[in-house]
Amino acid sequence: MVCILSTEVYKAIVIGPRNVGKSSLVRRYLDDIFLEKYTATVGVDLRAANMDFPDGTVTLTIVDLGGQESFDLLRSRFYQGAHYVMLVYDITERETFDQIIDWYENLSLSFCENEGNMLNGALVANKCDLIGNHEVEVSEGKQLAQVLCLDFYKTSAKTGENVGELFVNAAIKSRMTFRQAQHMR
């Protein structure tokens, strides 16, 4: 018997207000580094992660989208074909949390309109290492994630806390959802 392992490719988008650490999360996961200096993502940054599973390899294409308002039109183009969304806020900045609903609604309109599907993803509370500076309670994040039917992750790009789990879960959930949809056809 010959076993042929395949590579499955899925697309995860990382979105949220500016300066919440989206690129830092991606960099921590893929390069295992953290840079103290902030550099805004201009438009979009595309990266890929390969993950080996017993029955094949998953390539997760990671689309890191700039959070500035000037990129609104560009962002919606990258929503198409996404299998997973990571909606990130800064746990030390209440304003970024308060903007999450708007981000979710904009994403929802574009995604559901174009794909006819519900969103699969996670709400990510980043910068959890800054203890004592939290302006958003973890319970608030968990509650919002539950309302939006998203997973919840408390992460730190600086320390790496839960970053690997977030991206591996994105690959697993993308794969699982895609396979379930294939079986329903």
N, C-alpha and C positions, 0 to 999 in steps of 0.2 A: 504494500500500500504506500502510495506517495502522498505526502502531506505538503500542500502548497500554501505557504503563508502569504497573506496579502497585506498591502498597506492601504489603510483607509485614511482619507483626508477630511478634516472638519475645520470649520472656521469659528473662532471665538473672537468677539469684539470686546475691547476694554474701553469703557466710556465713563464720563462723569465730569464734574466741574474742573476747572483748571487748578493746578497746584495741589491735587489730592494724592499724588504719588502713583499714578497709573503706569508711567514709564518705569518708575523705580521698581514696581512690582514685577513687571516683565523682565527687567534687567536682573533682578534678584533671582528670578526663576531660571532664566536661560544662561546667565553668565556668573551667577553666584557672587555678585558684587553690589555694593551700595555706594552711590556718590552723594556726598553732602550738598554739592553745588546743584542748584535747580536750573534746568534748561528746559524751556517750554517745547513741547512737540509741535512742530509746524505742520499742520495738516494731519498726516498719518505716518505711522511707522509700522512696517510689516516685518514679522519675524516668524519662525517656525520651530516647533519642538517635536521631536520624535520620541514616542513612548512605546516600549515593547511590552506586549501582553502575550500570554501563552498561545493564543490563537492568531497572532499577527501584530503588525505595527500600526500605530495610529500616529499620523502627522497632524498636529494641531497648528493651524495657521493662526497666528495671533495678530490681530489688527488693533493697534494702539492709536486711538483717535484723539487729537488735540481737543482740549476742553473750552477753548476760547469761542465766544459767540460768533466770531467771524467765520468759523468753520462749519456752521450749521448746515448749509447746503451740501457741502462736501461729505459731511458725516452720513447723511441719509443714504448716499450712494453706497457706502460701505456696509450699511445694515443688511443689504440684500444678500441672501444666501447664508446668513449667519446661523450657526447651530447652537451657539451659547453666547450669553452676554454676561460680562462682569461689570456691574454698576458700582463704581467706587466713590466713596466720600471720605473726608478727613474727619476722624472722630474728635479732633481738637478744634474744629471750625464748624459751629452750628449752621452757619449759612450754607455750607456745602451739603449738609444733610437735608436742609429745608428745600434745596433745589432738586432733590432726587425724584420727587413725583413728576416734575416737569420733564426731566430727562426720560423717565419711564414712559410718560404719555407720548412724547415725541417719537421715541423708539417704537412703542406699541403701534402707533398710527402707521408708521412706515413699514414695519415688519409684518404686521397682520394684514395690511392692505396688499402688500406685494407677495407674501408667502401664503396667506390664509392659515397661518399657524399661531399658536400661543408661544410666548417667550419661555425659553429654558435658560436658567442662569442663576446668578448669585448677587446678593447685595453684599458689598465688601466695605467694612469699617477699617480703614487703613490708619497707620500711625499709632497703633495701640501701645507702642513702647513709650510714648510720651505720657507716662502715668502722672496724674496730678493736673494735667492740662486738658483732660477730656471735657468737652462741652456737650457731648451727646452720650447718653447712657447706653450701654450695650443692650439693655432691655428694649429701648426705643428702636434700635436697629433691628433686633430680632422680631419685634412686633410688625414693623414696616415690611420686612422680608416676608413674613407670614401673609400679610395682606396682599402683597404683590405676587405671592406664590413663587418666591425665590428662596434659594438656600441662603444661609447667612454665614459669613466668615469675618472674624476679627483678625486682622493681619498687621504685620510690621515688615515693610520692605527693608528697613534698617537691620532688624535682627533675623529676618527670615521666617518669623513665626507664622505658621499656617499658609505660607506662600506656595510651597510644593503641593500641599493638599488641595488648594484652590485650583491650580492648573491641571492636576491629575484628575480631579473631579470633573472639570470641564470636559476633558477627553472622554471620560467614562460616561457621563450623562449624554454627551453629543452622540456617542456611539450607540448607547442604549436607545435613545429616542429615534435615531435614524433606523436602527434595526426593527424597532417596533412598527414604525411607519411602513417599512418594506413588507413586513408580514401581513399588514392590514390590506395591502393592495391585491 
